[in-house]
Amino acid sequence: MRVEPQTPAHRGSDWPRPGAARQGDPAGAHRAALTRRPVEARSHANSLGRFAMCSITTCLILATLGIAPTAAQQSETHRLLAETLDLTQSPGANLQLQIWSDKLPEIITKRRQLQSTVPSLHLKLIAEVFTTSFKDGDRTIIVSSINEDCESSQVMPNEGDCLARVAEVRNGKLRILKNLSEFPVSALRGEAGYDASTNKNTQYMTLLTFNPASQRITTKIVYGGETGERAPIDLK
């Protein structure tokens, strides 16, 4: 096999190109003048390409280290959703049961009394909560309101002031941040209690907005399709 001689690769505008001007060669000088700008343009483009590659590489390194620049977290709005808790379960099986673990013995006692007093109702050993959660950096914030001893009025029977707690989960550990004695919950009861039909109803609901910057949760109540604000929750 015959190997053809290879021309050295071009490396920027400083590397001599074939046919470049030699001393005393007007034609060569003319050709060099015609080719210099394209060469310089390619060199500039290569520099930009190297800069872009370096920038991307830097971002990848930062992302790997977990310090990549990110946009500021935006406020999020979630509605409270009804959830049924099985009180026969171990608290370790459910975060909601863990949040209310100190209240469970009292709640279970009341349920058992109702079961024995009115056996014909076939009451289950359950509790109902209204809950939602927000992601905040390396933690998850959980708002949970339990349907136990809630107070409502004849004027607004579908809104009650209930016990509520704000908790955080960080590195798998649960911590209670706030205990609220009168937390407003707007919800329409379904045939079997506060169920899936409750969560589909948009005329009666509680909306929570978490602002990561101010560490505040604002509360809005939708009652009969009309929206009103309630007192915010400060987490600082």
N, C-alpha and C positions, 0 to 999 in steps of 0.2 A: 504494500500500500504506500502510495506517495503522500508525504506530508507536506502541505503547502506552508511556506513561512507565514507566521502570524504577525499582523501589525499590532504594536503595543496599544492597549486599550486607552481611550481618551479619559483623562481625569481632570476635568475642569479647564478653565481658560489658560492655565499656566503650562499645560502639557502641550508640546509642539504637535501641530496637526500636519498630515501629509499635504504638500503643496503650499506650506506657509511661506512667507516672504523670506528670502535670503538676501544678504547684503548685496546691493547692486542689482536686484531683480525687480524691476517695476511691475511686471506682470504678477509676480508673487505677492508684492505689496498690495496690489489691487485685489487679488483673491483673498488675502488676509483681511482686508477692510470689509469685504463682503461677508466673510464668515464670522467675524469677531462677535457681532451683536447676537446672532443665534447661539453661539457658544456661551456668551455671558448670560443669555436668557436661560439656557439650560442649566448653567451652573447655579443661577439664582433660584430656579425652580427646584433643583436638587437640594439646595440649602433649606428652602421652605419645607420640602418633604422631610428632610432630616429633623427639622424643628418640630414638625407635626408629629413625627414618630416619637420623638423624645417626650413631647407633651402627653401623648397617649400612653407611653410606657410609664411616665410619672404617675398618671391617673390610675393605671392598673396597679402600680406598687402601693399607692395610697389606699386604694380600695382593698387590696389584700391585707394591709395593716389595719383596716377598719377606720382610717382617718380621711377617707376620700371626701372632698367638699360636697355637701348636700344642701339642697334648698331647705329653707326654714319650714318646719311643720305647719300645716294649715289647720284651722279649726275644723272640727267634724261634728255633724249633727246626727244623732241616732235616736230612735224611738225606743221606749221601754217595751219589752216583749214579755208576755205572760209565760211562765214556766212552772210545771208541776213537779214537786219534789216528793220522792218516795221516802217516807220517814222510817221505813224498815231497813233502808240501806245504811251502810257504815258511812260516817261523815267523810272519810278519806276518799270515797268514790265520787264525790261531787263537790265542786268548789262552792256552790251555793250552800250546801249543808255545812261546809267548813266555816263560811262567813257567819252563819247563824247557829253554830254548834252550842254556844252557851244558852241559847233560848230553846233548843230542841227538847230537852226533858219536860219543860213546862208545856210546850205545844203538844207533845205526844200525850201527856197526861190529860189535857183538855179533850183531845180527840177520842181517847179511850173512854172518857166519861160520856161523851156524846154517843159513842157506839153502844154503850151499855144502857143508856137512858132511852134511846130511840133505835132499837135494833132493826126495826122495819125499814129504816132509811138505807141500811147497808152502806154506811159511810166508810170510805177507805181511809187508811192511815197515810194521809198526804198533806202537803202544805203547798201554797201558791206564792210565787214571787214574781215581781216585775223587774226585769234586769236588762242591762246593756253594758258594753265595755268599750274602752278606747285604748289605742296603742300610744304610748308616750315614751319614746326612746327605748331603753332596755326594760321597761316595765309595762304591765297592762293594768289599766285602771278599771275597776268593776263597780258599777252602781247597782245595788240590790235593795228592793223594797218588799217587805213581806206582808202578805194579806192576813194580818193578825191584829185584831182590836183596832181596825181602821175606823176613823170617825168621818161620817158624811152628814149632809143636811138634806131635808126634804126638798129644798129648792134645787139642789144639785146632787141627786142620789148617785150619779155615776162618777162622782169625784170624791175621793177619800183622802184624809190625812193619815198616813201610815208610818210605821217605823221604817227607817232606811239606813243603810250603811254604804260607805264608800271605802273600797279596799284596793290594795295594789298587790300584784304578783310580780316578784322580781327574783330571778334565779331559782324559780320553783318554790319560793317562800311567800306565804300569804301574810299580809299585815293590814289591820283595820286603820284607816286614816280618819274617818269621820263617823259619828253616830248622830243620826237625825231623828228627832222625836215626832216631827210633823212634816212629812214629805208628801207633796201632792201627787196623787195618781189618778189619771182619768182613763177609764176603761169600761167597756160595755160587756157585761157578763153574757156568756153563751149558755147553751142548754145544759152543758155539763160543767159549768163553772167558767173560769177565765181560761179560754182554750184557743184553738187555732182561729176561730171566728173572731175572737177578741183582737188578735194580732192583725187580722185583715181589715178591721174597721178603722177608717181614717177620720171618722167624725168625732171619735173619742180616743185620745191618746196623749201621752206625755213625751215631749221632745226635749232632749238634752244636748247641749252644744259644749264641747270641751275645747278650751283655748290653751294650747301648750305654753304660749308665751306668758300669759297672765296666771296660769294654773288655776283657772276658774271654770266652773260648770254652770252655765245658765239654763234655766228651766222655763219651758213654755207648755201651757196646757191647752189642748184642743178639746173644746166641749161643745157638742152640737154643731161642729164645723167652725166655731169661732175660737180665735186664739188669744190667749192672755198670758202675761209674764208672771212668774213667781220669783221668790228670792233666790239669788245665785248661791252656789256653794264654792267657797274659797278653800283651796287645798294647800295654800302656803302656811 
